[in-house]
Amino acid sequence: CWSEPLGYPCCSNKDTKIVNSDKNGDWGVENKKWCGICWSESLGYPCCSENIPTSLTDENGDWGFENENWCGI
């Protein structure tokens, strides 16, 4: 997840509301702690694990391929 290198987990609930947005991405709060909202989940795809290379870039963002599925980077 994009927020993990910044020291924050990815939000676990796909319905977590955006509380703040910055140059890194969208942020939510779960259990009173900040978490990164994965942009690709709203499109039906999970966020990639760390260190997955970019396979494709489109109008939505960067995509990787992991466990035989597309994932958002």
Number of C-alpha atoms within 10 A of each C-alpha: 21 21 20 13 9 10 10 15 17 20 21 12 11 15 11 15 14 14 12 12 12 7 5 10 14 17 21 20 16 15 6 7 10 18 24 26 29 25 20 20 15 11 10 12 15 19 21 23 15 12 9 14 13 15 12 13 12 7 5 10 12 15 21 19 17 15 7 6 10 18 24 27 25
